[in-house]
Amino acid sequence: MTKKQSIDDTESLRSSLQGVLEEAATNDVEIEGSLRIQATADHPNWEIQIWQIE
Protein backbone atom coordinates (compact mmCIF):
# COMPACT_ATOMS: atom_id res chain seq x y z
CA MET A 1 0.00 0.00 0.00
CA THR A 2 1.43 3.32 -0.97
CA LYS A 3 -1.42 5.78 -0.44
CA LYS A 4 -1.76 7.26 3.06
CA GLN A 5 -5.40 7.14 4.14
CA SER A 6 -7.03 8.73 7.16
CA ILE A 7 -8.94 6.25 9.31
CA ASP A 8 -11.61 8.14 11.19
CA ASP A 9 -14.66 5.87 10.97
CA THR A 10 -15.59 2.20 10.60
CA GLU A 11 -15.91 2.36 6.83
CA SER A 12 -12.44 3.83 6.35
CA LEU A 13 -11.07 1.11 8.68
CA ARG A 14 -12.77 -1.60 6.60
CA SER A 15 -11.49 -0.08 3.38
CA SER A 16 -7.92 0.05 4.69
CA LEU A 17 -8.08 -3.53 5.96
CA GLN A 18 -9.49 -4.68 2.63
CA GLY A 19 -6.55 -3.12 0.81
CA VAL A 20 -4.01 -4.70 3.17
CA LEU A 21 -5.64 -8.15 2.91
CA GLU A 22 -5.90 -8.00 -0.87
CA GLU A 23 -2.24 -7.03 -1.20
CA ALA A 24 -1.20 -9.78 1.22
CA ALA A 25 -3.23 -12.37 -0.72
CA THR A 26 -1.70 -11.19 -4.00
CA ASN A 27 1.75 -11.73 -2.48
CA ASP A 28 0.86 -15.21 -1.13
CA VAL A 29 1.10 -14.15 2.52
CA GLU A 30 -0.58 -16.53 4.99
CA ILE A 31 -3.50 -14.44 6.22
CA GLU A 32 -5.88 -16.73 8.11
CA GLY A 33 -5.60 -17.19 11.83
CA SER A 34 -4.87 -15.12 14.86
CA LEU A 35 -2.52 -12.14 14.74
CA ARG A 36 -1.24 -10.43 17.86
CA ILE A 37 -0.40 -6.78 17.45
CA GLN A 38 1.97 -5.26 20.00
CA ALA A 39 1.18 -1.57 19.95
CA THR A 40 3.21 1.44 20.95
CA ALA A 41 3.00 2.77 24.50
CA ASP A 42 0.16 5.14 23.59
CA HIS A 43 -2.12 2.44 22.15
CA PRO A 44 -3.57 -0.88 23.35
CA ASN A 45 -2.38 -4.28 22.16
CA TRP A 46 -4.76 -6.20 19.89
CA GLU A 47 -5.51 -9.74 18.85
CA ILE A 48 -7.14 -10.01 15.44
CA GLN A 49 -8.66 -13.16 13.97
CA ILE A 50 -9.05 -13.43 10.22
CA TRP A 51 -10.95 -16.20 8.46
CA GLN A 52 -11.89 -16.57 4.81
CA ILE A 53 -15.68 -16.87 4.54
CA GLU A 54 -16.19 -17.68 0.89
PDB file with SEQRES, HELIX, SHEET and CRYST1 records, atoms N, CA, C and O in Angstrom:
SEQRES   1 A   54  MET THR LYS LYS GLN SER ILE ASP ASP THR GLU SER LEU          
SEQRES   2 A   54  ARG SER SER LEU GLN GLY VAL LEU GLU GLU ALA ALA THR          
SEQRES   3 A   54  ASN ASP VAL GLU ILE GLU GLY SER LEU ARG ILE GLN ALA          
SEQRES   4 A   54  THR ALA ASP HIS PRO ASN TRP GLU ILE GLN ILE TRP GLN          
SEQRES   5 A   54  ILE GLU                                                      
HELIX    1 AA1 THR A   10  THR A   26  1                                  17    
SHEET    1 AA1 2 GLY A  33  ILE A  37  0                                        
SHEET    2 AA1 2 TRP A  46  ILE A  50 -1                                        
CRYST1    1.000    1.000    1.000  90.00  90.00  90.00 P 1           1          
ATOM      1  N   MET A   1       0.841  -1.178   0.000  1.00  0.00           N  
ATOM      2  CA  MET A   1       0.000   0.000   0.000  1.00  0.00           C  
ATOM      3  C   MET A   1       0.879   1.232   0.000  1.00  0.00           C  
ATOM      4  O   MET A   1       1.806   1.344   0.803  1.00  0.00           O  
ATOM      5  N   THR A   2       0.597   2.134  -0.878  1.00  0.00           N  
ATOM      6  CA  THR A   2       1.428   3.321  -0.972  1.00  0.00           C  
ATOM      7  C   THR A   2       0.674   4.587  -0.600  1.00  0.00           C  
ATOM      8  O   THR A   2       1.301   5.579  -0.228  1.00  0.00           O  
ATOM      9  N   LYS A   3      -0.638   4.584  -0.687  1.00  0.00           N  
ATOM     10  CA  LYS A   3      -1.423   5.781  -0.443  1.00  0.00           C  
ATOM     11  C   LYS A   3      -1.779   5.898   1.040  1.00  0.00           C  
ATOM     12  O   LYS A   3      -2.385   4.986   1.603  1.00  0.00           O  
ATOM     13  N   LYS A   4      -1.410   7.003   1.672  1.00  0.00           N  
ATOM     14  CA  LYS A   4      -1.758   7.264   3.062  1.00  0.00           C  
ATOM     15  C   LYS A   4      -3.230   7.615   3.138  1.00  0.00           C  
ATOM     16  O   LYS A   4      -3.702   8.485   2.406  1.00  0.00           O  
ATOM     17  N   GLN A   5      -3.959   6.944   4.021  1.00  0.00           N  
ATOM     18  CA  GLN A   5      -5.399   7.137   4.138  1.00  0.00           C  
ATOM     19  C   GLN A   5      -5.745   7.420   5.595  1.00  0.00           C  
ATOM     20  O   GLN A   5      -5.260   6.738   6.497  1.00  0.00           O  
ATOM     21  N   SER A   6      -6.576   8.415   5.817  1.00  0.00           N  
ATOM     22  CA  SER A   6      -7.025   8.730   7.164  1.00  0.00           C  
ATOM     23  C   SER A   6      -8.087   7.714   7.583  1.00  0.00           C  
ATOM     24  O   SER A   6      -9.000   7.409   6.816  1.00  0.00           O  
ATOM     25  N   ILE A   7      -7.963   7.197   8.791  1.00  0.00           N  
ATOM     26  CA  ILE A   7      -8.943   6.251   9.314  1.00  0.00           C  
ATOM     27  C   ILE A   7      -9.658   6.937  10.462  1.00  0.00           C  
ATOM     28  O   ILE A   7      -9.135   7.038  11.572  1.00  0.00           O  
ATOM     29  N   ASP A   8     -10.864   7.408  10.174  1.00  0.00           N  
ATOM     30  CA  ASP A   8     -11.609   8.142  11.192  1.00  0.00           C  
ATOM     31  C   ASP A   8     -13.038   7.639  11.374  1.00  0.00           C  
ATOM     32  O   ASP A   8     -13.834   8.273  12.067  1.00  0.00           O  
ATOM     33  N   ASP A   9     -13.368   6.508  10.758  1.00  0.00           N  
ATOM     34  CA  ASP A   9     -14.663   5.868  10.975  1.00  0.00           C  
ATOM     35  C   ASP A   9     -14.559   4.395  10.589  1.00  0.00           C  
ATOM     36  O   ASP A   9     -13.540   3.956  10.056  1.00  0.00           O  
ATOM     37  N   THR A  10     -15.611   3.643  10.858  1.00  0.00           N  
ATOM     38  CA  THR A  10     -15.593   2.204  10.604  1.00  0.00           C  
ATOM     39  C   THR A  10     -15.404   1.887   9.132  1.00  0.00           C  
ATOM     40  O   THR A  10     -14.679   0.952   8.793  1.00  0.00           O  
ATOM     41  N   GLU A  11     -16.035   2.640   8.261  1.00  0.00           N  
ATOM     42  CA  GLU A  11     -15.914   2.364   6.827  1.00  0.00           C  
ATOM     43  C   GLU A  11     -14.489   2.581   6.321  1.00  0.00           C  
ATOM     44  O   GLU A  11     -14.002   1.798   5.506  1.00  0.00           O  
ATOM     45  N   SER A  12     -13.821   3.618   6.787  1.00  0.00           N  
ATOM     46  CA  SER A  12     -12.437   3.827   6.351  1.00  0.00           C  
ATOM     47  C   SER A  12     -11.517   2.740   6.927  1.00  0.00           C  
ATOM     48  O   SER A  12     -10.534   2.368   6.286  1.00  0.00           O  
ATOM     49  N   LEU A  13     -11.821   2.230   8.122  1.00  0.00           N  
ATOM     50  CA  LEU A  13     -11.067   1.112   8.680  1.00  0.00           C  
ATOM     51  C   LEU A  13     -11.253  -0.131   7.812  1.00  0.00           C  
ATOM     52  O   LEU A  13     -10.277  -0.803   7.478  1.00  0.00           O  
ATOM     53  N   ARG A  14     -12.498  -0.441   7.444  1.00  0.00           N  
ATOM     54  CA  ARG A  14     -12.767  -1.600   6.596  1.00  0.00           C  
ATOM     55  C   ARG A  14     -12.065  -1.477   5.251  1.00  0.00           C  
ATOM     56  O   ARG A  14     -11.479  -2.441   4.757  1.00  0.00           O  
ATOM     57  N   SER A  15     -12.127  -0.308   4.671  1.00  0.00           N  
ATOM     58  CA  SER A  15     -11.492  -0.083   3.380  1.00  0.00           C  
ATOM     59  C   SER A  15      -9.976  -0.298   3.464  1.00  0.00           C  
ATOM     60  O   SER A  15      -9.387  -0.933   2.589  1.00  0.00           O  
ATOM     61  N   SER A  16      -9.360   0.225   4.503  1.00  0.00           N  
ATOM     62  CA  SER A  16      -7.917   0.054   4.686  1.00  0.00           C  
ATOM     63  C   SER A  16      -7.553  -1.408   4.900  1.00  0.00           C  
ATOM     64  O   SER A  16      -6.583  -1.898   4.322  1.00  0.00           O  
ATOM     65  N   LEU A  17      -8.328  -2.110   5.731  1.00  0.00           N  
ATOM     66  CA  LEU A  17      -8.080  -3.528   5.962  1.00  0.00           C  
ATOM     67  C   LEU A  17      -8.261  -4.337   4.693  1.00  0.00           C  
ATOM     68  O   LEU A  17      -7.501  -5.269   4.431  1.00  0.00           O  
ATOM     69  N   GLN A  18      -9.260  -3.986   3.907  1.00  0.00           N  
ATOM     70  CA  GLN A  18      -9.487  -4.684   2.634  1.00  0.00           C  
ATOM     71  C   GLN A  18      -8.261  -4.551   1.737  1.00  0.00           C  
ATOM     72  O   GLN A  18      -7.808  -5.531   1.147  1.00  0.00           O  
ATOM     73  N   GLY A  19      -7.731  -3.341   1.637  1.00  0.00           N  
ATOM     74  CA  GLY A  19      -6.546  -3.122   0.809  1.00  0.00           C  
ATOM     75  C   GLY A  19      -5.347  -3.920   1.289  1.00  0.00           C  
ATOM     76  O   GLY A  19      -4.621  -4.499   0.481  1.00  0.00           O  
ATOM     77  N   VAL A  20      -5.135  -3.955   2.593  1.00  0.00           N  
ATOM     78  CA  VAL A  20      -4.014  -4.704   3.167  1.00  0.00           C  
ATOM     79  C   VAL A  20      -4.186  -6.199   2.898  1.00  0.00           C  
ATOM     80  O   VAL A  20      -3.235  -6.871   2.496  1.00  0.00           O  
ATOM     81  N   LEU A  21      -5.393  -6.722   3.120  1.00  0.00           N  
ATOM     82  CA  LEU A  21      -5.644  -8.148   2.915  1.00  0.00           C  
ATOM     83  C   LEU A  21      -5.518  -8.543   1.446  1.00  0.00           C  
ATOM     84  O   LEU A  21      -4.971  -9.600   1.133  1.00  0.00           O  
ATOM     85  N   GLU A  22      -6.016  -7.707   0.553  1.00  0.00           N  
ATOM     86  CA  GLU A  22      -5.904  -8.003  -0.873  1.00  0.00           C  
ATOM     87  C   GLU A  22      -4.441  -8.021  -1.321  1.00  0.00           C  
ATOM     88  O   GLU A  22      -4.035  -8.892  -2.091  1.00  0.00           O  
ATOM     89  N   GLU A  23      -3.655  -7.061  -0.841  1.00  0.00           N  
ATOM     90  CA  GLU A  23      -2.238  -7.031  -1.196  1.00  0.00           C  
ATOM     91  C   GLU A  23      -1.511  -8.240  -0.630  1.00  0.00           C  
ATOM     92  O   GLU A  23      -0.677  -8.839  -1.309  1.00  0.00           O  
ATOM     93  N   ALA A  24      -1.821  -8.602   0.610  1.00  0.00           N  
ATOM     94  CA  ALA A  24      -1.200  -9.781   1.215  1.00  0.00           C  
ATOM     95  C   ALA A  24      -1.551 -11.042   0.429  1.00  0.00           C  
ATOM     96  O   ALA A  24      -0.678 -11.869   0.166  1.00  0.00           O  
ATOM     97  N   ALA A  25      -2.815 -11.196   0.053  1.00  0.00           N  
ATOM     98  CA  ALA A  25      -3.235 -12.368  -0.717  1.00  0.00           C  
ATOM     99  C   ALA A  25      -2.528 -12.413  -2.071  1.00  0.00           C  
ATOM    100  O   ALA A  25      -2.111 -13.480  -2.521  1.00  0.00           O  
ATOM    101  N   THR A  26      -2.395 -11.267  -2.714  1.00  0.00           N  
ATOM    102  CA  THR A  26      -1.698 -11.190  -3.996  1.00  0.00           C  
ATOM    103  C   THR A  26      -0.251 -11.652  -3.869  1.00  0.00           C  
ATOM    104  O   THR A  26       0.305 -12.245  -4.794  1.00  0.00           O  
ATOM    105  N   ASN A  27       0.351 -11.376  -2.714  1.00  0.00           N  
ATOM    106  CA  ASN A  27       1.754 -11.729  -2.480  1.00  0.00           C  
ATOM    107  C   ASN A  27       1.920 -13.061  -1.752  1.00  0.00           C  
ATOM    108  O   ASN A  27       2.989 -13.360  -1.222  1.00  0.00           O  
ATOM    109  N   ASP A  28       0.841 -13.865  -1.733  1.00  0.00           N  
ATOM    110  CA  ASP A  28       0.865 -15.210  -1.128  1.00  0.00           C  
ATOM    111  C   ASP A  28       1.270 -15.213   0.343  1.00  0.00           C  
ATOM    112  O   ASP A  28       1.953 -16.130   0.800  1.00  0.00           O  
ATOM    113  N   VAL A  29       0.853 -14.199   1.077  1.00  0.00           N  
ATOM    114  CA  VAL A  29       1.104 -14.146   2.515  1.00  0.00           C  
ATOM    115  C   VAL A  29       0.019 -14.963   3.215  1.00  0.00           C  
ATOM    116  O   VAL A  29      -1.155 -14.857   2.860  1.00  0.00           O  
ATOM    117  N   GLU A  30       0.393 -15.769   4.198  1.00  0.00           N  
ATOM    118  CA  GLU A  30      -0.579 -16.526   4.988  1.00  0.00           C  
ATOM    119  C   GLU A  30      -1.380 -15.530   5.829  1.00  0.00           C  
ATOM    120  O   GLU A  30      -0.823 -14.841   6.684  1.00  0.00           O  
ATOM    121  N   ILE A  31      -2.668 -15.460   5.584  1.00  0.00           N  
ATOM    122  CA  ILE A  31      -3.503 -14.441   6.223  1.00  0.00           C  
ATOM    123  C   ILE A  31      -4.328 -15.022   7.364  1.00  0.00           C  
ATOM    124  O   ILE A  31      -4.428 -14.416   8.431  1.00  0.00           O  
ATOM    125  N   GLU A  32      -4.917 -16.189   7.145  1.00  0.00           N  
ATOM    126  CA  GLU A  32      -5.877 -16.725   8.115  1.00  0.00           C  
ATOM    127  C   GLU A  32      -5.236 -17.050   9.455  1.00  0.00           C  
ATOM    128  O   GLU A  32      -4.079 -17.462   9.541  1.00  0.00           O  
ATOM    129  N   GLY A  33      -6.030 -16.849  10.487  1.00  0.00           N  
ATOM    130  CA  GLY A  33      -5.600 -17.193  11.828  1.00  0.00           C  
ATOM    131  C   GLY A  33      -5.626 -15.998  12.752  1.00  0.00           C  
ATOM    132  O   GLY A  33      -6.282 -14.991  12.487  1.00  0.00           O  
ATOM    133  N   SER A  34      -4.909 -16.132  13.822  1.00  0.00           N  
ATOM    134  CA  SER A  34      -4.868 -15.118  14.863  1.00  0.00           C  
ATOM    135  C   SER A  34      -3.568 -14.324  14.753  1.00  0.00           C  
ATOM    136  O   SER A  34      -2.486 -14.901  14.643  1.00  0.00           O  
ATOM    137  N   LEU A  35      -3.682 -13.020  14.785  1.00  0.00           N  
ATOM    138  CA  LEU A  35      -2.522 -12.136  14.736  1.00  0.00           C  
ATOM    139  C   LEU A  35      -2.498 -11.286  16.003  1.00  0.00           C  
ATOM    140  O   LEU A  35      -3.490 -10.640  16.340  1.00  0.00           O  
ATOM    141  N   ARG A  36      -1.388 -11.288  16.689  1.00  0.00           N  
ATOM    142  CA  ARG A  36      -1.241 -10.426  17.863  1.00  0.00           C  
ATOM    143  C   ARG A  36      -0.461  -9.187  17.452  1.00  0.00           C  
ATOM    144  O   ARG A  36       0.605  -9.273  16.844  1.00  0.00           O  
ATOM    145  N   ILE A  37      -1.014  -8.048  17.794  1.00  0.00           N  
ATOM    146  CA  ILE A  37      -0.397  -6.775  17.453  1.00  0.00           C  
ATOM    147  C   ILE A  37       0.080  -6.110  18.738  1.00  0.00           C  
ATOM    148  O   ILE A  37      -0.724  -5.733  19.590  1.00  0.00           O  
ATOM    149  N   GLN A  38       1.392  -5.970  18.867  1.00  0.00           N  
ATOM    150  CA  GLN A  38       1.970  -5.264  20.001  1.00  0.00           C  
ATOM    151  C   GLN A  38       2.044  -3.784  19.624  1.00  0.00           C  
ATOM    152  O   GLN A  38       2.805  -3.400  18.736  1.00  0.00           O  
ATOM    153  N   ALA A  39       1.271  -2.980  20.284  1.00  0.00           N  
ATOM    154  CA  ALA A  39       1.182  -1.568  19.948  1.00  0.00           C  
ATOM    155  C   ALA A  39       2.261  -0.754  20.648  1.00  0.00           C  
ATOM    156  O   ALA A  39       3.015  -1.256  21.481  1.00  0.00           O  
ATOM    157  N   THR A  40       2.303   0.511  20.279  1.00  0.00           N  
ATOM    158  CA  THR A  40       3.207   1.439  20.953  1.00  0.00           C  
ATOM    159  C   THR A  40       2.648   1.759  22.332  1.00  0.00           C  
ATOM    160  O   THR A  40       1.532   1.356  22.660  1.00  0.00           O  
ATOM    161  N   ALA A  41       3.403   2.467  23.123  1.00  0.00           N  
ATOM    162  CA  ALA A  41       3.005   2.774  24.499  1.00  0.00           C  
ATOM    163  C   ALA A  41       1.694   3.544  24.583  1.00  0.00           C  
ATOM    164  O   ALA A  41       0.987   3.445  25.585  1.00  0.00           O  
ATOM    165  N   ASP A  42       1.359   4.304  23.555  1.00  0.00           N  
ATOM    166  CA  ASP A  42       0.155   5.136  23.591  1.00  0.00           C  
ATOM    167  C   ASP A  42      -1.109   4.426  23.124  1.00  0.00           C  
ATOM    168  O   ASP A  42      -2.191   5.012  23.141  1.00  0.00           O  
ATOM    169  N   HIS A  43      -0.979   3.158  22.704  1.00  0.00           N  
ATOM    170  CA  HIS A  43      -2.119   2.436  22.152  1.00  0.00           C  
ATOM    171  C   HIS A  43      -2.221   1.043  22.771  1.00  0.00           C  
ATOM    172  O   HIS A  43      -1.219   0.495  23.230  1.00  0.00           O  
ATOM    173  N   PRO A  44      -3.426   0.467  22.785  1.00  0.00           N  
ATOM    174  CA  PRO A  44      -3.572  -0.876  23.353  1.00  0.00           C  
ATOM    175  C   PRO A  44      -3.033  -1.954  22.409  1.00  0.00           C  
ATOM    176  O   PRO A  44      -2.897  -1.728  21.206  1.00  0.00           O  
ATOM    177  N   ASN A  45      -2.732  -3.112  22.963  1.00  0.00           N  
ATOM    178  CA  ASN A  45      -2.381  -4.279  22.161  1.00  0.00           C  
ATOM    179  C   ASN A  45      -3.674  -4.891  21.633  1.00  0.00           C  
ATOM    180  O   ASN A  45      -4.739  -4.712  22.224  1.00  0.00           O  
ATOM    181  N   TRP A  46      -3.577  -5.613  20.519  1.00  0.00           N  
ATOM    182  CA  TRP A  46      -4.759  -6.204  19.890  1.00  0.00           C  
ATOM    183  C   TRP A  46      -4.490  -7.644  19.509  1.00  0.00           C  
ATOM    184  O   TRP A  46      -3.350  -8.031  19.252  1.00  0.00           O  
ATOM    185  N   GLU A  47      -5.554  -8.432  19.474  1.00  0.00           N  
ATOM    186  CA  GLU A  47      -5.509  -9.741  18.847  1.00  0.00           C  
ATOM    187  C   GLU A  47      -6.610  -9.735  17.789  1.00  0.00           C  
ATOM    188  O   GLU A  47      -7.772  -9.445  18.074  1.00  0.00           O  
ATOM    189  N   ILE A  48      -6.215 -10.058  16.580  1.00  0.00           N  
ATOM    190  CA  ILE A  48      -7.142 -10.013  15.437  1.00  0.00           C  
ATOM    191  C   ILE A  48      -7.237 -11.414  14.862  1.00  0.00           C  
ATOM    192  O   ILE A  48      -6.224 -12.078  14.647  1.00  0.00           O  
ATOM    193  N   GLN A  49      -8.470 -11.861  14.612  1.00  0.00           N  
ATOM    194  CA  GLN A  49      -8.660 -13.155  13.970  1.00  0.00           C  
ATOM    195  C   GLN A  49      -9.241 -12.936  12.590  1.00  0.00           C  
ATOM    196  O   GLN A  49     -10.209 -12.196  12.417  1.00  0.00           O  
ATOM    197  N   ILE A  50      -8.630 -13.597  11.596  1.00  0.00           N  
ATOM    198  CA  ILE A  50      -9.046 -13.426  10.220  1.00  0.00           C  
ATOM    199  C   ILE A  50      -9.335 -14.798   9.626  1.00  0.00           C  
ATOM    200  O   ILE A  50      -8.494 -15.695   9.668  1.00  0.00           O  
ATOM    201  N   TRP A  51     -10.531 -14.949   9.075  1.00  0.00           N  
ATOM    202  CA  TRP A  51     -10.945 -16.197   8.456  1.00  0.00           C  
ATOM    203  C   TRP A  51     -11.595 -15.925   7.115  1.00  0.00           C  
ATOM    204  O   TRP A  51     -12.411 -15.010   7.001  1.00  0.00           O  
ATOM    205  N   GLN A  52     -11.259 -16.684   6.118  1.00  0.00           N  
ATOM    206  CA  GLN A  52     -11.892 -16.569   4.814  1.00  0.00           C  
ATOM    207  C   GLN A  52     -13.300 -17.138   4.923  1.00  0.00           C  
ATOM    208  O   GLN A  52     -13.485 -18.220   5.479  1.00  0.00           O  
ATOM    209  N   ILE A  53     -14.301 -16.420   4.397  1.00  0.00           N  
ATOM    210  CA  ILE A  53     -15.682 -16.867   4.544  1.00  0.00           C  
ATOM    211  C   ILE A  53     -16.309 -17.334   3.243  1.00  0.00           C  
ATOM    212  O   ILE A  53     -17.446 -17.806   3.251  1.00  0.00           O  
ATOM    213  N   GLU A  54     -15.618 -17.220   2.150  1.00  0.00           N  
ATOM    214  CA  GLU A  54     -16.189 -17.683   0.886  1.00  0.00           C  
ATOM    215  C   GLU A  54     -15.388 -18.794   0.301  1.00  0.00           C  
ATOM    216  O   GLU A  54     -15.727 -19.305  -0.766  1.00  0.00           O  
TER     217      GLU A  54                                                      
END                                                                             
